[in-house]
């Protein structure tokens, strides 16, 4: 991780869960970390959980990744303020309480796909353009899910697995595009199983016998992936809590 000290990392969905854990770990590792989220006050509150010397390295920026204008404005601000992006972690994601076949749910389904897929794609595009412009061998990390590799049948999943299957395909497409573009920018997909975060429906969080990962476990995988030598690319990490059935 030493080569990333002082470099600029952007983490989407940094107000809670996996994104918050990653943002804190990046700041503690010596990186300048810009957390993007709709609830910026929660990112500001994360500073109280950091060592004193790391607090000034965490910055909060209001951004709804389902809106392209927010993404463009955020990356412009990051370029003007810090020079550009060296590492991007796409952690923002939503789950909507509906089924595909339910009536009058178009808005919820669009919100899910706009956040989980288009938000990830547009943030990746802007981050890569920043890296390319400055000739930086950066790293893009997608927080995926095991449901992006196989379907887990339980209520409220709706389009969520489809969005994560898209992330799996996007990762592979990006790897080839980055290679054919003649860059050494890396892309990694990290696919955890159940993680104890706000996105998980309450009835599952309350099941004491349901094994779950912690957000810090996923953050550790991100640190491992970006900490590999420049010639090593970790394309996919699959993570399960011990005892998980799926």
NORZI-V24193 format. One record per helix or strand of 3 or more residues. SS is the DSSP state (alpha for helix, beta for strand). FROM is the first residue (numbers start at 1). TO is the last residue. Records with the same first field share a line. If there is no record, write none. Layout:
SS->FROM-TO  FROM-TO
This chain:
alpha->2-4  17-28  40-49  52-57  68-82  106-133  146-148  160-180  202-205  215-226
beta->8-12  32-37  58-62  87-90  139-143  186-192  236-239
